[in-house]
Each structure stands twice: as C-alpha cells, then as structure tokens.
Amino acid sequence: MLKYSIILLILLLFFFSCSRQEQPADLRPVENPVLVIHGGAGVILRSEMSAGKEQAYTEKLQEALQTGYALLLEDCSSLDAVQAAINIMEDSPLFNAGKGAVFAANGKNEMDAAIMDGKTLRAGAVAAVQHIKNPINLARLVMEKTPHVLLCGQGAEEFARQQGMPLMPEEYFFTEHRWQQFLKAKEQDTIPEDTTSGKKFGTVGALALDKAGNLAAGTSTGGLTYKKSGRIGDTPLIGAGTYADNQTCAVSATGQGEYFMRGVVAYDIAAMIEYRGLSLEAAVQEAIKKLSAAGGTGGVIALDRKGHMAMTFNTAGMYRGYIRDNTPVVMLYKE
Amino acid sequence: MLKYSIILLILLLFFFSCSRQEQPADLRPVENPVLVIHGGAGVILRSEMSAGKEQAYTEKLQEALQTGYALLLEDCSSLDAVQAAINIMEDSPLFNAGKGAVFAANGKNEMDAAIMDGKTLRAGAVAAVQHIKNPINLARLVMEKTPHVLLCGQGAEEFARQQGMPLMPEEYFFTEHRWQQFLKAKEQDTIPEDTTSGKKFGTVGALALDKAGNLAAGTSTGGLTYKKSGRIGDTPLIGAGTYADNQTCAVSATGQGEYFMRGVVAYDIAAMIEYRGLSLEAAVQEAIKKLSAAGGTGGVIALDRKGHMAMTFNTAGMYRGYIRDNTPVVMLYKE
C-alpha cells in the first residue's frame, strides 16, 4: 500500500515538473504513445530463476514502464519518459546501472549513460562517472547545458557539481551480489564471459514515442565486471549503443559493448532503414545477425515513429517490456 | 643535413621494427600503396599565411607522408604507416595533437586518438589523456593488448604505465601559441568559433592502403580550446571521427566534433557506399553536405581499397596531402 502511494507521489511530481511541449503542426499526432525498455540481455533461464526473483524483475520493469508511460499520456516529451523509466531502473539494485552497478578492475563503480532526442538529433552522454546517482540525468544536462555531447570522469563530475547535482558516496552504489562477482573475476583475473549461467549484462535502456510524434532513446550502465578502469563501452557512444532519429528509429543496446562499438550497431540499424529501405524489424534482425557473425552477444530494442518496435537478442534472455495502451507487457526469456 | 640524417635513422628503425605481414591469397595485391593525411581543417587562407609558415606546414606534411609511405613500400601494414605518419604530426608543435595540443578550460592538455584496422575491424582508442607523447600509439596498444576499444583519463594512463610507456610532464605539450589562444578564450569564457581567421581545428589523421590490400585509419587531437575538462570529441569514437573497413573505406575527420558525433559521419560514409552504392567521392560529398546542413564545419579524408580517395571540407582550407607514387602531394587551401 505504502509502495503504491510512493509510486503515485513520484508520478504526480513528474506530472508537475516535466517540460510540456507544443505539438508542431507538421507532425502527425500519434494516437498511442509507446514506451519500450530493456534491463539487459544475457543468460536468463527460466530453469534458474526463482519465483521471487522473477517477480521482482517483472514488477520493477512494470513500474519503469508505467512511470514513463504516465508522462507520455500527460503530453510530456519522449525525452522525459525515457529519463523517468531509466531512473526507476538506475535506482533499483536489480540492474547494472546506478545503484547495483558492477565493479571495474580497480574495485570502483564506473558508469556510462547517453540520451538522444530524435527530433533535433541533440545528444548528451557521460562516461566513467563514479558518484552520480542517475547518470542518465547528467547525460541530459550535458545535452542541454553544454556545447558538448560526451563528458568523462572527473570533468563530468565537476560539471555535475556546477549544475547542483549531489555527488553520492561510493557506498550508495554497493551491492554484495556485484561485489562477489567482482571478487571472483579478480581471483580469475579475467572479465567473466556471458556464456556461464547467471551472467547477464544488465545495462538498462528506454525508447519512447510521444504524442507529438517524437522519438527519444536512452541507455545507462555500469559496464562490465572487472573492466579496466577508464573503459568506455557502447552505451554512451551515439550510434553504437544509443541512437534516435525521427526519420528512422530509436535504438538502445545491451551486450558486449566492444562488438557494438566496432559494428556501430545502433546507427547501422538506422542506416539500413534509410538507405536499404528495410523495415524496422528486418533491420534489427540483420544487425543481430551481423553481431552474431562477428562473435558478439547481446540485444537491442528499437522503435520507429509509426510505433513499430523490435526487441531482439542472441542471448538466452533479455529483460524487456513495452507499453502502448495502458497495460505493461514484460518478458524475461527467449520464448 | 643533420635533420635528414635523423629522418633517415627514424625510417631505418621503422623498417626493422614494424610488423611485416603476410599477404593472404584472397586479397588482390595492390600495385601502388596509398597514404592520405590531414592536419586539420579551418580558416586557412593564403592571404594570411606567411611564406615561412606555409613552408613549415608543407615540409612537415611531406615528412609525414614520406615516413608512412616508406613503410608501405617495405610491406609494412597500413596500421604501421598510419601510426608512423601520425607520430610525425603529433611530435610537431604545428598541429593540435601531441606536442602543441590546445588547452581545455582547466588549463590542461587533454588528448584523444583512435586507430582502426580495416581488415579485422579491430579498433583501439584513448580519450582525455594528459601525459601521453603519442596518443595514437596508446590507442594501438588498447587495440592489441586489451579486450576493450576505448579507455579514458587516468585509467588509460595507468594502462600506458603498465605497458612501459613513459608518461610525459605537462611542460612537454606546452606551446606559447596555444597558451595565448587559451588565455583569450578564458577571458571571453567561450570556445572560439572557427569563423574567425587564424582559427583551425588542427586535428591530425592518416589513412593507408598497404600492398596486401588492407585499409587502416587513425586520428589524433587535442580537441577544442577551452573545452570542458573531460570532453570527448569525435576523434576517438569509432564511426564518428575514425573508421576503417576493407569492404567500404577508411575515414578520418577533423572539425567541430559534436556534429560528427551526432551525424556518425565516418560510418555514415561507409554506409552510403555499402547500402546506397555511392562512389567514395559521392558519399563523402553527401556527408559534408549533411554536415553543412546541420550547421557543422570541418572536413574528412577517405580512401578505399581500389585507391580512390577524397579530401573534402566546408572550411576555407584543410592541411592535407597524399602519396601514391613516391612524390608527396600537399595542399593547404581550398583552390
């Protein structure tokens, strides 16, 4: 009961704080806004999931969907919805983003995030930040308050401080589960492969289509357990792990970042739609096929202005869901 | 006389140290290897260039071309040639890369670089490093010695130390010319626009096609004067400022990085060749047209496996050149 009151309160706060946007006459109004999210791909098997864990993930994904969707219904922008949905997952220790982020080889949490506006192609991103509660919020400030797209490390945190964003102590991000994963990786002196059961990437992402017909994409992550300090993955790189363009699609990726970087996967999906005339579904299938051929694993979610969506991966499962007419749909496994 | 002896010595050292590569049977041997370089685009006007300055730039670009080309003639890889050509420009205070890099808002040099192998699509990059004499060399080590593509800041420098690369004192990178630019920008509290005369971006880049028919691309930069500390531009981002794929082309960009990041310009050129069937020249023209339409300025060099090349920009000039049959060709202005 208390939980639902808190959610309601958060929703009400968002309703009165988000930036309302006008609908330009040249944009076809969209009947149903859409929100699509993921919470990471990897070895997610029904046989190894406890009922309690399954319920916890399902409820948190539903909460993220409902929070973002409520904003869309209130005429807030797709950027606001993406940010709000990602905040819910960043604040949950279930996902590898914000609280619950994995540990780099130096035993620190180093987080990356990006957000992109499909209407203007403006984008903001941060990389290797250690004390930011919601990296996606700092990414949005980079987009809106600087002439830059990507800030990393201490420079990004100095900018956060200048913007009045509180820096969190390292303890805030700590979870015993992630620490044990780190200790095991450290003992073996290697980044855990995703082929062993129980491993998953856990990056979170969201895509939204708002009533004005504008797309947005966002992604937030703690990266890879035992990655080298300073390693930047695909998440904060526009065109690799995050991309949005009203003319083609919005994309958010999760998986082995280096494969998405070398393949420029998010922009490649947009390019196959624009230049080859592929459907969203076909372009996403082709991108995952190329990813597999290159030896990479992971998944993407994609959404276009007509509300077409795809949630495709070459792993055993991907935490994912969407909402387009009030009822959130959440899936965890392949089938 | 001493100068030419030193160059000769450097060339000899490269000949005996670079990694020779075998020529796979499935690759058409290339008669003439090709090397294309740039030293930055911007307001470069003949009317404002002194004879001495023109000669200094011309000679340094020639030296970079001859150094890389000598390696290509000796069957070294395109990666080796790209790296060697960029090293010459990084070590020269004439360019905004390595020694002579511009100063960020915190008064420090923060440098970015990337290298990519068109044969394997492997890539390595570093961002916001402050003490690395040749950032392109560290980028190559990231590619060859880590499972990652991009390392930033102190983590990247820690990796350099582990690899036995000496860290340089900040004074090494200092040039009075760049410091004065910084002081002026600081006084005005703004990043200088490229519309005023004398301003140029000064990023350096190189593309090579070796005898085995393999492409490589590399780019190295100090970024923008008075940029926020931690700002990462397009240079170290695969698909934005640097890209290479034997199947399409190699690209290196220079200009207002944020526009190249949002437009995913380097990969967009490759995508237009692959998906739209455009020629290299047409794809590059289209990319610069899109850059101009978005309000961005800068230029790119591009090279494909058949030796087609393009050196295109929407600024008043771009330091650039190529070599394909022993004689380096260098150009500075538009006409």
Interface residues (C-beta under 8 A of the other chain):
Chain A: A104 N106 E110 L121 R122 A123 A127 A128 T146 P147 H148 V149 L150 L151 C152 G153 Q154 G155 A156 E158 F159 I191 K227 K228 S229 G230 R231 I232 G233 L237 I238 G239 A240 Y243 G257 E258 M261 R262 G263 V264 Y267 D268 A271 M272 Y275 R276 A294
Chain B: A104 N106 E110 L121 R122 A123 A127 A128 T146 P147 H148 V149 L150 L151 C152 G153 Q154 G155 A156 E158 F159 I191 K227 K228 S229 G230 R231 I232 G233 L237 I238 G239 A240 Y243 G257 E258 M261 R262 G263 V264 Y267 D268 A271 M272 Y275 R276 A294
